[in-house]
Every structure is written in C-alpha cells, then in structure tokens.
Amino acid sequence: MRQSQDRRYPSKPDYWVLAVTGLLLLFGLGSVYSAAMAQDPSDPTSLLGRQLAWSALGMVGMVVAARFDYRRWQLYTLPFLVLAVLLLLAVLIAGSEVFGSRRWFFRGSVQPSELTKLALIVYVAYWLSSKGPEIKQATYGLIPFSMLVGLVTALILLQPDFSTAVLIAGVAMIMFFMAGAEVWQLLAAGAIGLATVAALICTSPYRMERVFAFRDALRDPLSAGYHVRQTVLALGSGGLAGRGLGGGILKFGWLPAPHTDSIYAVIGEELGFIGCMAVLLLFCALAWRGFHIAARAEDSFGTFLAGGLTTLLVVQAGLNIAVATATVPFTGVPLPFISFGGSSLVVSLVAVGIVFNVSGHRIEG
C-alpha cells in the first residue's frame, strides 16, 4: 500500500553542521599557529599544542553531546544552571586575577562564564518550551525571564566581563522572541537593556575610553584609536590573497591579542579577502544548517535549544568580526572555533554536538 505523502518520519542527522564545524576548527588551528609566532617566537608550537589538546577535549565533548538524547537535558537544566551560578560566585572569590578581572581558574585555563552560556541557553530553552502561550503574559513571561537573565549577567558583570554579559543577554532575548513573546514585551526588555548598557558604559572609565577610542580612531590614530586603526590596517594590507599564512607583520606588537580577540585581523592580513570571506561563508553555512535544524525539530524544546545555541555561535562570531572591522567599539569576545582559548572552544564544540543530536530527531512532513 502506498504511503501517504503527509506521513511523518524521523530524519537522518545533519552531517553538514559537523563538516562546517570541522572546517572552522582547521581554520582556527592554522590561524593560532601563525599568531603564536608573535606570542612566543622561540617556540611557536606551544600555543598550537595547547589548542590541539583543547580541540581533542572539545571533540570528545561534541561526540558525547551528539550521542546524548537532547530531550534528556530537560532533567538536568536546573542543576546545570545552579552549577554554573556557583562557579560564577566561586571565580569572584578564588579566581585568578588577570588585567584587573577575575574571570578564570587555573591562571586563565578555565572560564566559568563560557560554561554559563551553555547552561543558560539549555535552561531558557526548557523554560520557554514549558510556558507555551503563557509566555505572552508579563507575570509568567517577561518578569521571571528578566530576573533570571539579570541574575546571571549581574554575576558576570562583577568579574567584570561586560562583553560576555551583553552577549548572553542578547542571545536570551532572541530566544524569548523565538518563543512568541509580545512585541511590547520585546520593546520593554530592549529599552531596559539599552538603558542598562548605557549606564554601565557611562559609569565605567575604561568602557568610556573604548567608546572614545572607537569614535576618535581616524582623528587620533596614534593614541586613543591606535588599536582600532591597526586592526583595520591589518585587514586592508592583506589585499585579495594576503601575505601567506605566517607572513603577517602587524601581529608582532601592533595588534592587541592577535591569537584571541584580533585573530580575524590576522586572517585578513595573511589570507586576504579570500580568507576573510571563507570564514564568513562558513559561519553563514553554520547559521543556515543550525536554524534549519531548529525549524524542523520535533518539539519546542529542540527548536529553542538548537536555535539558541546556533544564535550564540553566530552572534559571537559576528561581534568578533564587527570589532575587527571597526563596526563596533573594541571588546574582548573570541571568534568561535578559531580564537585561542580552551573554555570557549570546548563549549562551542559541545554546542555543535547538541545541535547535531537535535537534527537526528527532526520530523519531516
């Protein structure tokens, strides 16, 4: 008997999302190796070795997440979030202080705020899926949502880590929008968020300095706008095909944090417009596959989970690239899969594993 065309059946996992992630990871390893030449010229493989170790750990986490039924995450959302909050409190008390901030354990090896990104998205996905239409009511939607996100971002701001707090709040807001929140709720939350950001900038001398540096980048390129000018110069000097991997010049003392925050500028100088566009297209492909998976998930939890994690990776990448192209003031957000850093890399790979698992439970019409 012929099957009806509207029969629903489970789909195969989306291996394209893994392929795109693998290409980004290879891109990152090459870029870290090149940037490491400026960090430690006597042993340029030192950072690469550490990045390879973190990559291996992240790959293990991704495989475990890919094989773990995403629906079971609903059983652990609250303990996971509580653990993340406790780690945020612990790092404020006993974390390693680097450049005046307490964000890390073990002298910069572990950053609890990266784990918090994952924990909050998993919890918000479950919370939104459990509310249903009630999300449109302020007492069930906007108010408790704002209190939850506000608590987490406040702990991150105390470190202080302004960029990560803004990133987490922004991703959570997008998930709230995906859940069908009323327009007035989004406008209210957005207005409160913008007012909070403005207040935090105006009351912080170093944040105001970054804003002035961005504003005066061309008028005063040798002082306030020095780093902004250098990142743009690095991107422009690469031309079409760049100087070649390892051939960059500005990473040797001119670019701030070339192996982390400014790694896209290093790519621009060494691999040129072609390299920059390749990275952009890979992140566009990741967004396409991730949101496609979210749209076809078999339940609302899968939709919010895959959509939230994809949003996190894509928005974070966009913010890093926007800084490198002088579109926004300088801020310290790593480029997912590419920047040097253990916690960010491991969490990003685990996030991809979860999205891949959701793709294996899609329902095709």
Solvent accessible surface area in square Angstrom, and as a share of the most:
residue,aa,sasa,rsa
1,M,241,1.08
2,R,207,0.76
3,Q,117,0.52
4,S,70,0.45
5,Q,158,0.70
6,D,109,0.56
7,R,135,0.49
8,R,157,0.57
9,Y,118,0.45
10,P,99,0.62
11,S,18,0.12
12,K,167,0.71
13,P,45,0.29
14,D,6,0.03
15,Y,137,0.52
16,W,174,0.61
17,V,2,0.01
18,L,47,0.24
19,A,49,0.38
20,V,11,0.06
21,T,1,0.01
22,G,31,0.30
23,L,94,0.47
24,L,0,0.00
25,L,16,0.08
26,L,120,0.60
27,F,44,0.18
28,G,0,0.00
29,L,29,0.14
30,G,22,0.21
31,S,3,0.02
32,V,0,0.00
33,Y,72,0.27
34,S,0,0.00
35,A,0,0.00
36,A,0,0.00
37,M,49,0.22
38,A,22,0.17
39,Q,84,0.37
40,D,47,0.25
41,P,96,0.61
42,S,106,0.68
43,D,63,0.33
44,P,35,0.22
45,T,73,0.42
46,S,40,0.26
47,L,17,0.08
48,L,35,0.18
49,G,37,0.36
50,R,129,0.47
51,Q,1,0.00
52,L,87,0.43
53,A,65,0.50
54,W,56,0.20
55,S,7,0.05
56,A,58,0.45
57,L,94,0.47
58,G,0,0.00
59,M,80,0.36
60,V,93,0.53
61,G,20,0.19
62,M,17,0.08
63,V,78,0.45
64,V,91,0.52
65,A,5,0.04
66,A,18,0.14
67,R,202,0.74
68,F,51,0.21
69,D,36,0.19
70,Y,0,0.00
71,R,90,0.33
72,R,119,0.43
73,W,41,0.14
74,Q,60,0.27
75,L,129,0.64
76,Y,98,0.37
77,T,4,0.03
78,L,101,0.50
79,P,81,0.51
80,F,29,0.12
81,L,10,0.05
82,V,71,0.41
83,L,90,0.45
84,A,0,0.00
85,V,26,0.15
86,L,101,0.50
87,L,52,0.26
88,L,0,0.00
89,L,75,0.37
90,A,38,0.29
91,V,0,0.00
92,L,44,0.22
93,I,143,0.73
94,A,77,0.60
95,G,5,0.05
96,S,28,0.18
97,E,105,0.47
98,V,48,0.28
99,F,203,0.85
100,G,55,0.53
101,S,9,0.06
102,R,84,0.31
103,R,50,0.18
104,W,49,0.17
105,F,39,0.16
106,F,154,0.64
107,R,224,0.82
108,G,35,0.34
109,S,40,0.26
110,V,54,0.31
111,Q,30,0.13
112,P,3,0.02
113,S,0,0.00
114,E,8,0.04
115,L,49,0.24
116,T,0,0.00
117,K,5,0.02
118,L,7,0.04
119,A,0,0.00
120,L,3,0.01
121,I,9,0.05
122,V,0,0.00
123,Y,38,0.14
124,V,0,0.00
125,A,0,0.00
126,Y,78,0.30
127,W,29,0.10
128,L,3,0.02
129,S,29,0.18
130,S,71,0.46
131,K,46,0.19
132,G,35,0.34
133,P,113,0.71
134,E,73,0.33
135,I,3,0.01
136,K,93,0.39
137,Q,91,0.40
138,A,29,0.23
139,T,98,0.57
140,Y,99,0.38
141,G,0,0.00
142,L,19,0.10
143,I,87,0.44
144,P,40,0.25
145,F,5,0.02
146,S,51,0.33
147,M,136,0.61
148,L,31,0.15
149,V,13,0.07
150,G,35,0.33
151,L,98,0.49
152,V,1,0.00
153,T,16,0.09
154,A,46,0.36
155,L,16,0.08
156,I,0,0.00
157,L,38,0.19
158,L,119,0.59
159,Q,5,0.02
160,P,38,0.24
161,D,2,0.01
162,F,37,0.15
163,S,10,0.07
164,T,10,0.06
165,A,3,0.03
166,V,59,0.34
167,L,7,0.03
168,I,7,0.03
169,A,32,0.25
170,G,32,0.31
171,V,1,0.01
172,A,2,0.02
173,M,47,0.21
174,I,68,0.35
175,M,1,0.00
176,F,0,0.00
177,F,127,0.53
178,M,63,0.28
179,A,22,0.17
180,G,30,0.29
181,A,11,0.08
182,E,64,0.29
183,V,104,0.60
184,W,131,0.46
185,Q,0,0.00
186,L,29,0.15
187,L,123,0.61
188,A,33,0.26
189,A,14,0.11
190,G,28,0.27
191,A,61,0.47
192,I,113,0.57
193,G,33,0.31
194,L,132,0.66
195,A,64,0.49
196,T,64,0.37
197,V,42,0.24
198,A,50,0.39
199,A,55,0.42
200,L,46,0.23
201,I,38,0.19
202,C,91,0.54
203,T,108,0.63
204,S,12,0.07
205,P,115,0.72
206,Y,90,0.34
207,R,26,0.09
208,M,48,0.21
209,E,113,0.51
210,R,91,0.33
211,V,48,0.28
212,F,84,0.35
213,A,14,0.11
214,F,61,0.25
215,R,142,0.52
216,D,21,0.11
217,A,9,0.07
218,L,159,0.79
219,R,177,0.65
220,D,59,0.31
221,P,38,0.24
222,L,145,0.72
223,S,70,0.45
224,A,43,0.34
225,G,0,0.00
226,Y,59,0.23
227,H,85,0.38
228,V,13,0.08
229,R,94,0.34
230,Q,9,0.04
231,T,2,0.01
232,V,68,0.39
233,L,77,0.38
234,A,0,0.00
235,L,34,0.17
236,G,58,0.56
237,S,43,0.28
238,G,6,0.06
239,G,43,0.41
240,L,121,0.60
241,A,65,0.50
242,G,27,0.26
243,R,117,0.43
244,G,32,0.31
245,L,101,0.50
246,G,21,0.20
247,G,34,0.33
248,G,4,0.04
249,I,87,0.44
250,L,21,0.11
251,K,3,0.01
252,F,93,0.39
253,G,72,0.69
254,W,106,0.37
255,L,9,0.04
256,P,24,0.15
257,A,38,0.30
258,P,6,0.04
259,H,29,0.13
260,T,28,0.16
261,D,29,0.15
262,S,2,0.01
263,I,0,0.00
264,Y,5,0.02
265,A,0,0.00
266,V,2,0.01
267,I,3,0.01
268,G,0,0.00
269,E,1,0.00
270,E,2,0.01
271,L,49,0.24
272,G,1,0.01
273,F,119,0.50
274,I,98,0.50
275,G,5,0.05
276,C,14,0.08
277,M,66,0.29
278,A,34,0.27
279,V,0,0.00
280,L,63,0.31
281,L,109,0.54
282,L,27,0.13
283,F,9,0.04
284,C,80,0.48
285,A,27,0.21
286,L,4,0.02
287,A,15,0.12
288,W,161,0.57
289,R,29,0.10
290,G,1,0.01
291,F,86,0.36
292,H,53,0.23
293,I,0,0.00
294,A,4,0.03
295,A,85,0.66
296,R,99,0.36
297,A,16,0.12
298,E,59,0.26
299,D,50,0.26
300,S,54,0.35
301,F,4,0.02
302,G,0,0.00
303,T,36,0.21
304,F,19,0.08
305,L,0,0.00
306,A,0,0.00
307,G,0,0.00
308,G,0,0.00
309,L,0,0.00
310,T,4,0.02
311,T,5,0.03
312,L,5,0.03
313,L,5,0.03
314,V,40,0.23
315,V,57,0.33
316,Q,5,0.02
317,A,1,0.01
318,G,39,0.37
319,L,42,0.21
320,N,3,0.01
321,I,18,0.09
322,A,19,0.14
323,V,9,0.05
324,A,2,0.01
325,T,60,0.35
326,A,29,0.23
327,T,91,0.53
328,V,46,0.26
329,P,45,0.28
330,F,38,0.16
331,T,23,0.13
332,G,26,0.25
333,V,3,0.02
334,P,28,0.17
335,L,1,0.01
336,P,0,0.00
337,F,3,0.01
338,I,0,0.00
339,S,7,0.04
340,F,26,0.11
341,G,20,0.19
342,G,8,0.07
343,S,18,0.11
344,S,15,0.10
345,L,2,0.01
346,V,28,0.16
347,V,15,0.09
348,S,6,0.04
349,L,0,0.00
350,V,23,0.13
351,A,0,0.00
352,V,1,0.01
353,G,0,0.00
354,I,1,0.00
355,V,5,0.03
356,F,20,0.08
357,N,12,0.06
358,V,0,0.00
359,S,0,0.00
360,G,21,0.20
361,H,41,0.18
362,R,18,0.06
363,I,37,0.19
364,E,33,0.15
365,G,73,0.70
